[in-house]
Amino acid sequence: MEGYGAVPKPARHPSFALILNGFLAVSGETLRNRKCFAAAQHRAYLSSWDVAAFAAAQGPRGFALRAQEYQHTLQGPAIFAGVGVHTGEYIRVAVRPAPAGSGVVFVRTDVADRDNRVPVSGEAVTKTQLGTVVENAAGVSVSTIEHLMAALVMLGVDNATVELDGPEMPIMDGSAEPFVQILDRAGRRRQDAVRRYIEILEPIAFVDGDKSATLKPSDEFEIAFEIRFPSAAIGRQYVDLPMDERAFRSELADCRTFGFLHEVEALRAMGLARGGSMENAVVIEGDRILNPEGLRRPDEFVRHKALDAIGDLYVLGAPILGRFEGVLAGHAVNNQLVRALLASPKSWRYRTLVPEFAEAV
């Protein structure tokens, strides 16, 4: 979630590019149907028996493929609850296993009079003010999904049904770390389908004044981000990281959202930040950090923005094989980049990692 005003309340594993080096080539077709993201029936998968046979023929590296490149869901349900940072509502959540190819689908269990399923896709994003909101055709929405989405993609969870009894995901402590811990406890289960990546073939960018977001070709997922704030508590910060599960856990997952105390009244008048506190955000007043515990990292602010971008990109429905660069970008700019990518099929393609068995999309 982007920085917002909040009221103080007392009280790297080797990348798959390296694993594949020397024995796997690019496969997959350029996707020309933008709506394939939201329709599981348009997806093509490989038999686990075919992949197992191919992997066995490759020796130890082949078994690394088997571990890395299948789709995964949860072993069992992950159940938790917390307060929505904007609504202030107490929300109960159950993240449940889902079939291969289904992607991430939110289900509003408090909605009974219309379609309560909200599949995640780039085109389902309807609002981006201080958080990412997805909505279905019936007008049912779920907000502040980005921290959970970041944890899902970086922990390799392709398919999950997220049931919640309110309109917003709980903010937890303002970072993705609680979601990582919750997903770890639930465990992960390999599925009988091969994971597809979105390979960036040529640079594509969205620019809005001094804000920009760019995707560039790369042999692995990388993320770079720059922010600049007048407050001396933040100033200019920059981070540039190769990103996999280990790096996410150690470099980004614990970095919290942040906001400015002087903005809270205006935000609450707009119906935002009603659940914000120092328990779920870094709060800044002038040039001071108000949280008694201080920062978790000197550059926690920019690292959180990188975390947000990872979650915002996962609305595409597949992990990225490419480099993301963000400058002063927020959820709105990130989603505009997603839409620009969807509108430019020559800029990317799906990539599977077993070309002998690849099927056309």
Order of alpha helices (4+ residues) and beta strands (2+ residues): alpha-alpha-alpha-beta-beta-beta-beta-beta-beta-beta-beta-alpha-beta-alpha-beta-beta-beta-beta-beta-beta-beta-alpha-beta-beta-alpha-beta-beta-alpha-beta
